[in-house]
């Protein structure tokens, strides 16, 4: 807890008011809720693992223990959410998203299928609404498209992606799932540009990703661009770049050319 309040909390946001929430409000609430206390300790210990690789195994084991206990308690409490405990439940949900990003595997030796399975675990938690908000010092805009922003040119490339989504995906349900994922991807990219909230994917698209369908992998590669936008946070780091490489490894033939834009965007800031 000492490490969390002095160090980890300050790495979870750039805005002072958000840092204060992590540093002061979260620990204060945690003293009344066991699951949140375990969540804080799990993230703090994993931050120590990140800072001291020579003790990574020991710290990561302790971190998994804390998050396991925290999740068990959280599942019981969330069934009886009230006005009194809703802040603690939201705090833990936000913390879990950071923890999932931090523990997302990025090993160079990891097979593409395993790397994709790892990101799927993160997607399953998308409904927990991560405590991310735009912190890039750019003026917010009410327009749906910004020029010269983080993802310059993405509208044009997303429009082009509609073609293989329509022609190369068999089955009406799967086609609808990919088109919905494409729509979510566009909205999510605009979300980060305009500081709005992230969206959710449906299970059919998750299934296509698990099967390493070409169109789904291209959409995943485009997602890597926005993941890479948070690479200066220790719990995200180079995961966007690493996942893009895994998606590239899993793709074949005609789909490879679709990766030029995400590769170009990520290479500019790598």
C-alpha positions as CSV (number, residue, x, y, z in Angstrom):
1,X,0.0,0.0,0.0
2,X,2.9,2.3,0.7
3,X,4.2,1.7,-2.8
4,X,0.8,2.2,-4.3
5,X,0.1,5.6,-2.7
6,X,3.6,7.0,-3.3
7,X,4.4,5.6,-6.7
8,X,1.9,3.4,-8.6
9,X,-1.1,5.8,-8.2
10,X,0.9,8.5,-9.9
11,X,1.6,6.4,-12.9
12,X,-2.1,5.6,-13.7
13,X,-3.0,9.0,-15.0
14,X,-1.4,12.3,-16.1
15,X,-4.1,14.7,-14.9
16,X,-3.6,15.8,-11.3
17,X,-7.3,15.2,-10.3
18,X,-7.2,11.6,-11.6
19,X,-3.9,11.0,-9.8
20,X,-5.5,12.2,-6.6
21,X,-8.4,9.9,-7.1
22,X,-6.1,6.9,-7.4
23,X,-3.8,8.0,-4.7
24,X,-6.3,9.2,-2.1
25,X,-9.9,8.1,-2.9
26,X,-9.2,4.5,-3.9
27,X,-7.2,3.6,-0.8
28,X,-9.7,5.4,1.5
29,X,-12.6,3.3,0.0
30,X,-10.5,0.2,0.1
31,X,-10.2,0.2,3.9
32,X,-13.9,-0.6,4.0
33,X,-14.0,-3.1,1.1
34,X,-11.8,-6.2,1.1
35,X,-12.0,-6.8,-2.6
36,X,-10.8,-3.3,-3.5
37,X,-7.9,-3.6,-1.0
38,X,-6.8,-6.9,-2.7
39,X,-7.1,-5.2,-6.1
40,X,-4.9,-2.3,-5.1
41,X,-2.3,-4.6,-3.6
42,X,-2.4,-6.8,-6.8
43,X,-1.7,-3.9,-9.0
44,X,0.9,-2.4,-6.7
45,X,2.8,-5.7,-6.5
46,X,2.7,-6.1,-10.3
47,X,4.1,-2.6,-10.7
48,X,7.0,-3.7,-8.4
49,X,7.4,-6.8,-10.7
50,X,7.6,-4.4,-13.7
51,X,10.2,-2.2,-11.9
52,X,12.4,-5.1,-10.6
53,X,12.5,-7.8,-13.3
54,X,14.9,-9.9,-11.2
55,X,12.1,-10.5,-8.7
56,X,9.4,-10.7,-11.4
57,X,8.4,-14.3,-10.6
58,X,7.9,-13.7,-6.8
59,X,6.0,-10.5,-7.3
60,X,3.8,-11.7,-10.1
61,X,2.8,-14.8,-8.0
62,X,1.8,-12.6,-5.1
63,X,0.0,-10.3,-7.5
64,X,-2.1,-13.2,-8.9
65,X,-3.0,-14.3,-5.3
66,X,-4.3,-10.9,-4.4
67,X,-6.3,-10.4,-7.6
68,X,-7.8,-13.9,-7.3
69,X,-9.0,-13.2,-3.8
70,X,-10.2,-9.8,-4.8
71,X,-12.2,-11.2,-7.8
72,X,-13.9,-13.8,-5.6
73,X,-15.1,-11.1,-3.1
74,X,-16.0,-8.8,-5.9
75,X,-18.3,-11.3,-7.6
76,X,-20.2,-11.8,-4.4
77,X,-20.6,-8.1,-3.7
78,X,-21.6,-7.1,-7.2
79,X,-24.7,-9.3,-6.9
80,X,-25.9,-7.0,-4.2
81,X,-24.8,-3.6,-5.4
82,X,-26.1,-0.6,-3.5
83,X,-25.7,3.1,-3.2
84,X,-23.2,2.5,-0.5
85,X,-20.9,0.1,-2.3
86,X,-21.2,1.3,-5.9
87,X,-18.1,3.5,-5.6
88,X,-16.0,0.6,-4.4
89,X,-17.4,-1.6,-7.2
90,X,-16.6,1.0,-9.9
91,X,-13.1,1.5,-8.4
92,X,-12.4,-2.2,-8.6
93,X,-13.8,-2.4,-12.1
94,X,-11.5,0.4,-13.2
95,X,-8.5,-1.1,-11.5
96,X,-9.2,-4.5,-13.1
97,X,-8.9,-2.9,-16.6
98,X,-5.5,-1.5,-15.7
99,X,-4.4,-4.8,-14.2
100,X,-5.5,-6.7,-17.4
101,X,-3.5,-4.4,-19.6
102,X,-0.5,-4.7,-17.3
103,X,-0.6,-8.5,-17.3
104,X,-1.4,-8.9,-21.0
105,X,1.3,-11.2,-22.4
106,X,3.7,-9.6,-24.9
107,X,6.6,-12.1,-25.0
108,X,8.3,-12.3,-28.4
109,X,8.3,-16.1,-28.0
110,X,4.5,-16.2,-27.6
111,X,2.7,-17.8,-30.6
112,X,0.2,-15.6,-32.5
113,X,-2.7,-17.8,-31.3
114,X,-1.7,-17.4,-27.7
115,X,-1.2,-13.6,-28.0
116,X,-4.7,-13.3,-29.6
117,X,-6.2,-15.5,-26.8
118,X,-4.6,-13.1,-24.3
119,X,-6.2,-10.0,-25.9
120,X,-9.6,-11.8,-26.0
121,X,-9.5,-11.9,-22.2
122,X,-9.2,-8.1,-22.2
123,X,-12.1,-7.7,-24.7
124,X,-14.4,-9.8,-22.4
125,X,-14.0,-7.1,-19.7
126,X,-14.8,-4.2,-22.0
127,X,-18.1,-3.6,-20.3
128,X,-16.3,-2.6,-17.1
129,X,-15.6,0.8,-18.6
130,X,-11.8,1.4,-18.1
131,X,-10.9,4.5,-16.2
132,X,-9.2,6.0,-19.3
133,X,-9.9,9.5,-20.5
134,X,-8.1,11.6,-23.1
135,X,-5.0,13.2,-21.7
136,X,-3.1,14.2,-24.8
137,X,-3.4,18.0,-24.4
138,X,-5.5,18.3,-27.5
139,X,-8.6,20.5,-27.7
140,X,-11.8,18.5,-27.5
141,X,-14.0,18.7,-30.5
142,X,-17.7,18.0,-31.1
143,X,-17.0,16.9,-34.6
144,X,-16.8,13.2,-35.5
145,X,-13.6,13.4,-37.4
146,X,-10.4,15.4,-36.5
147,X,-7.7,16.1,-38.9
148,X,-4.1,16.0,-37.8
149,X,-5.0,14.0,-34.6
150,X,-3.6,10.8,-33.2
151,X,-5.0,8.6,-35.9
152,X,-4.8,10.8,-39.0
153,X,-6.3,9.2,-42.1
154,X,-8.2,6.4,-40.2
155,X,-11.6,7.3,-41.7
156,X,-10.4,6.6,-45.3
157,X,-8.8,3.3,-44.3
158,X,-11.9,2.2,-42.3
159,X,-14.1,2.9,-45.3
160,X,-11.8,0.7,-47.5
161,X,-12.1,-2.1,-44.8
162,X,-15.8,-2.3,-45.5
163,X,-15.1,-4.1,-48.9
164,X,-13.3,-7.3,-47.6
165,X,-15.7,-7.4,-44.7
166,X,-18.6,-7.6,-47.1
167,X,-17.0,-10.0,-49.6
168,X,-14.7,-12.2,-47.7
169,X,-16.8,-13.2,-44.6
170,X,-19.2,-16.0,-45.2
171,X,-22.4,-16.4,-43.3
172,X,-24.8,-13.6,-42.5
173,X,-24.3,-13.7,-38.7
174,X,-20.5,-13.5,-39.0
175,X,-20.7,-10.7,-41.6
176,X,-23.0,-8.7,-39.4
177,X,-20.6,-9.3,-36.5
178,X,-17.6,-8.0,-38.5
179,X,-19.5,-5.0,-39.7
180,X,-20.5,-4.2,-36.2
181,X,-16.9,-4.6,-35.0
182,X,-15.8,-2.3,-37.8
183,X,-18.4,0.3,-36.7
184,X,-17.2,-0.1,-33.1
185,X,-13.6,0.3,-34.2
186,X,-14.4,3.6,-35.9
187,X,-16.4,4.9,-33.0
188,X,-13.7,3.8,-30.6
189,X,-11.0,5.6,-32.6
190,X,-13.2,8.7,-32.6
191,X,-13.8,8.2,-28.9
192,X,-10.1,8.6,-28.0
193,X,-9.9,11.6,-30.3
194,X,-12.9,13.2,-28.6
195,X,-12.6,11.9,-25.0
196,X,-15.8,9.8,-25.0
197,X,-16.3,6.3,-23.6
198,X,-15.3,3.0,-25.2
199,X,-17.7,0.5,-26.7
200,X,-18.3,-3.2,-26.6
201,X,-17.8,-6.1,-29.1
202,X,-20.2,-9.0,-29.6
203,X,-19.5,-12.6,-29.0
204,X,-19.6,-13.6,-32.7
205,X,-16.7,-11.3,-33.5
206,X,-14.8,-12.7,-30.5
207,X,-15.3,-16.1,-32.0
208,X,-13.9,-15.0,-35.4
209,X,-10.8,-13.6,-33.7
210,X,-10.4,-16.9,-31.8
211,X,-10.5,-18.7,-35.2
212,X,-8.0,-16.1,-36.6
213,X,-10.2,-15.1,-39.4
214,X,-8.4,-12.7,-41.8
215,X,-10.9,-9.8,-41.6
216,X,-11.1,-10.1,-37.8
217,X,-7.3,-10.0,-37.6
218,X,-7.1,-6.9,-39.7
219,X,-9.6,-5.2,-37.4
220,X,-7.5,-6.3,-34.5
221,X,-4.4,-4.8,-36.2
222,X,-6.3,-1.5,-36.5
223,X,-7.1,-1.7,-32.8
224,X,-3.4,-2.0,-32.0
225,X,-3.1,1.6,-33.2
226,X,-5.2,3.0,-30.4
227,X,-3.6,0.6,-27.9
228,X,-0.3,2.0,-28.9
229,X,-1.5,5.5,-28.2
230,X,-1.2,4.6,-24.5
231,X,2.3,3.1,-24.8
232,X,3.8,5.6,-22.4
233,X,1.9,4.0,-19.5
234,X,3.9,1.2,-17.9
235,X,0.9,-1.1,-17.9
236,X,0.4,-0.8,-21.6
237,X,3.9,-0.2,-22.9
238,X,4.7,-1.8,-26.3
239,X,1.8,-4.2,-26.2
240,X,0.1,-2.5,-29.2
241,X,3.2,-3.0,-31.3
242,X,3.7,-6.6,-30.1
243,X,0.1,-7.5,-30.8
244,X,0.4,-6.0,-34.3
245,X,3.4,-8.3,-35.0
246,X,1.4,-11.3,-33.8
247,X,-1.6,-10.4,-36.0
248,X,0.8,-10.0,-38.9
249,X,2.3,-13.4,-38.2
250,X,-1.2,-15.0,-38.3
251,X,-2.3,-13.2,-41.5
252,X,-1.8,-14.6,-44.9
253,X,-2.0,-13.6,-48.5
254,X,-4.3,-10.8,-49.6
255,X,-4.9,-9.4,-46.1
256,X,-1.2,-8.4,-45.5
257,X,-1.6,-5.2,-47.5
258,X,-4.3,-4.0,-45.1
259,X,-1.7,-3.7,-42.4
260,X,0.2,-0.8,-44.1
261,X,-1.7,1.9,-42.3
262,X,-1.5,0.5,-38.7
263,X,2.2,-0.3,-39.2
264,X,2.8,3.2,-40.5
265,X,1.1,4.9,-37.6
266,X,2.8,2.8,-35.0
267,X,6.2,3.1,-36.6
268,X,6.0,6.9,-36.4
269,X,6.0,6.8,-32.6
270,X,8.0,3.6,-31.9
